[in-house]
Amino acid sequence: MTSTDAFFDGGGQSTNAPYAQTWDEISKIVKFYATHTPEENVVQGHKFHRDPKVESAYTKHKQASSSGKDELLSRIFTEKEAKQGVSFRLNRFPYWTKPDVVHGLVWYRSDLGLSLDRSTVQQVFDQAGVEACFYENPPVWKTIPEVGHYHVFIHNPERFDNDVLVTKLSAALRSET
């Protein structure tokens, strides 16, 4: 097994098989992502993984997907969210987490010149009273490069209100023009 085949528990301990990751492990990996290059993340084995059945479904989805940008946008954004320029969705193919964590995606219309910087996203979650950690994939890792998105992990999601979050994120969007 090479270092790129290993999975880490967020505390540096290697394991041979994927498993449901805890909040502590997830938050440590996200912090590592924020301070290292994508190449360093892979070499160090700091990565997320899906339940094998979810991974299989995701692989089949990517292979079968011939969706154009417009179709993808219509699946990601409701009409209201399209006007706001931002949405939050639970990930259809989530990373494998313990039950007290959910994996979602904050999508924003970077194709329209809108942007959300990391500190602004953190501030929105803090103001909404949501314990969350998140990261944005580098372009080389993005499944849908035309639309900006953050992978978001929410701890204790019962306190989460999607409408409040989207409204706050929409207000925080800024134009790159």
C-alpha positions as CSV (number, residue, x, y, z in Angstrom):
1,M,0.0,0.0,0.0
2,T,1.3,3.4,-0.9
3,S,0.6,6.7,1.0
4,T,-1.9,7.6,-1.7
5,D,-3.9,4.4,-1.0
6,A,-4.1,5.1,2.8
7,F,-7.0,6.7,4.5
8,F,-6.3,8.8,7.6
9,D,-8.5,9.3,10.6
10,G,-7.8,13.1,10.8
11,G,-5.3,12.5,13.6
12,G,-2.6,10.9,11.5
13,Q,-3.5,7.3,12.1
14,S,-3.6,5.2,8.9
15,T,-6.3,2.7,8.2
16,N,-6.7,0.2,5.3
17,A,-10.4,0.6,4.8
18,P,-12.8,3.6,4.6
19,Y,-15.2,4.1,7.4
20,A,-17.7,6.7,8.6
21,Q,-15.7,9.7,9.7
22,T,-16.4,11.6,12.9
23,W,-16.8,15.4,13.3
24,D,-13.3,15.7,14.9
25,E,-11.7,13.8,12.0
26,I,-13.6,15.8,9.4
27,S,-12.7,19.2,10.9
28,K,-9.1,18.2,11.2
29,I,-9.0,17.2,7.5
30,V,-10.7,20.4,6.5
31,K,-8.1,22.4,8.4
32,F,-5.3,20.5,6.7
33,Y,-7.0,21.2,3.3
34,A,-7.0,24.9,4.1
35,T,-3.2,25.0,4.6
36,H,-1.9,22.6,2.1
37,T,-1.9,22.1,-1.7
38,P,-4.1,19.5,-3.3
39,E,-1.0,17.4,-4.1
40,E,0.1,17.5,-0.4
41,N,-3.4,16.4,0.7
42,V,-3.4,13.4,-1.6
43,V,0.2,12.4,-0.7
44,Q,-0.5,12.7,3.0
45,G,-3.7,10.7,2.6
46,H,-5.9,13.4,4.0
47,K,-9.0,12.8,2.1
48,F,-12.7,12.1,2.4
49,H,-14.3,9.0,1.2
50,R,-17.8,7.6,0.5
51,D,-19.5,4.5,1.7
52,P,-18.6,1.9,-1.1
53,K,-22.2,1.7,-2.3
54,V,-22.5,5.5,-2.5
55,E,-19.1,5.7,-4.3
56,S,-20.3,3.1,-6.8
57,A,-23.5,5.1,-7.5
58,Y,-21.5,8.3,-7.8
59,T,-19.1,6.7,-10.3
60,K,-22.1,5.5,-12.4
61,H,-23.7,8.9,-12.2
62,K,-20.6,10.6,-13.5
63,Q,-20.1,8.1,-16.3
64,A,-23.8,8.4,-17.4
65,S,-24.0,12.2,-16.9
66,S,-24.0,14.1,-20.1
67,S,-25.8,17.1,-18.6
68,G,-25.1,20.4,-20.0
69,K,-24.6,23.5,-17.8
70,D,-28.2,24.7,-18.1
71,E,-29.6,21.3,-16.9
72,L,-27.1,21.2,-14.0
73,L,-28.0,24.7,-13.0
74,S,-31.7,23.8,-13.0
75,R,-31.1,20.9,-10.7
76,I,-28.9,22.9,-8.4
77,F,-30.9,26.1,-8.1
78,T,-34.6,26.7,-7.5
79,E,-36.0,29.7,-9.4
80,K,-35.7,31.8,-6.2
81,E,-32.2,30.6,-5.5
82,A,-31.2,31.3,-9.1
83,K,-32.2,34.9,-8.6
84,Q,-30.3,35.0,-5.3
85,G,-27.2,33.4,-6.9
86,V,-26.7,30.8,-4.2
87,S,-28.1,27.5,-2.9
88,F,-27.5,24.9,-0.3
89,R,-28.2,21.2,-1.0
90,L,-27.4,18.0,0.9
91,N,-24.9,16.1,-1.2
92,R,-26.6,13.4,-3.3
93,F,-23.4,11.4,-3.0
94,P,-22.2,12.4,0.5
95,Y,-18.9,11.5,2.1
96,W,-19.2,8.8,4.7
97,T,-19.9,10.5,8.1
98,K,-21.2,9.6,11.5
99,P,-24.9,10.3,12.0
100,D,-24.3,13.6,13.8
101,V,-22.7,15.1,10.6
102,V,-24.3,15.9,7.3
103,H,-22.5,16.7,4.0
104,G,-23.9,19.4,1.9
105,L,-22.8,21.8,-0.8
106,V,-23.1,25.6,-1.0
107,W,-23.4,26.4,-4.7
108,Y,-22.9,29.9,-6.0
109,R,-23.0,31.4,-9.5
110,S,-19.3,31.9,-10.2
111,D,-20.2,31.6,-13.9
112,L,-22.0,35.0,-13.4
113,G,-19.0,36.6,-11.8
114,L,-20.2,36.1,-8.2
115,S,-17.9,34.9,-5.5
116,L,-18.0,33.9,-1.8
117,D,-14.8,34.0,0.1
118,R,-14.0,31.6,2.8
119,S,-14.2,34.1,5.7
120,T,-17.6,35.3,4.6
121,V,-19.0,31.8,4.4
122,Q,-17.6,31.1,7.9
123,Q,-19.2,34.3,9.2
124,V,-22.6,33.3,7.7
125,F,-22.5,29.9,9.4
126,D,-21.5,31.5,12.7
127,Q,-24.3,34.1,12.5
128,A,-26.8,31.3,11.7
129,G,-25.6,29.4,14.8
130,V,-24.5,26.4,12.7
131,E,-21.4,24.5,13.6
132,A,-19.8,23.8,10.2
133,C,-16.5,23.3,8.5
134,F,-16.1,23.5,4.7
135,Y,-13.6,23.7,1.9
136,E,-13.7,24.6,-1.8
137,N,-12.1,22.1,-4.2
138,P,-9.3,23.4,-6.4
139,P,-10.4,23.6,-10.1
140,V,-8.6,20.3,-10.9
141,W,-10.9,18.4,-8.4
142,K,-14.2,20.1,-9.4
143,T,-16.9,17.8,-10.8
144,I,-18.7,20.9,-12.1
145,P,-16.1,23.6,-12.7
146,E,-18.5,26.1,-14.2
147,V,-20.2,26.7,-10.8
148,G,-18.5,27.5,-7.6
149,H,-19.2,25.4,-4.6
150,Y,-18.1,24.6,-1.1
151,H,-18.3,21.1,0.5
152,V,-19.9,21.8,3.9
153,F,-20.0,19.5,6.9
154,I,-22.6,20.5,9.5
155,H,-22.4,19.1,13.0
156,N,-25.6,18.5,14.9
157,P,-27.8,19.4,11.8
158,E,-31.1,19.6,13.8
159,R,-30.3,23.3,14.5
160,F,-29.9,24.0,10.8
161,D,-32.4,26.2,8.8
162,N,-31.8,26.0,5.0
163,D,-33.8,29.2,4.2
164,V,-32.0,31.3,6.7
165,L,-28.7,30.1,5.5
166,V,-29.4,30.7,1.8
167,T,-30.8,34.2,2.6
168,K,-27.6,35.1,4.5
169,L,-25.3,33.6,1.9
170,S,-27.2,35.5,-0.8
171,A,-26.7,38.8,1.0
172,A,-23.0,38.0,1.3
173,L,-22.4,37.3,-2.4
174,R,-20.2,39.8,-4.1
175,S,-19.7,40.6,-7.7
176,E,-16.2,40.2,-9.1
177,T,-16.8,42.9,-11.7
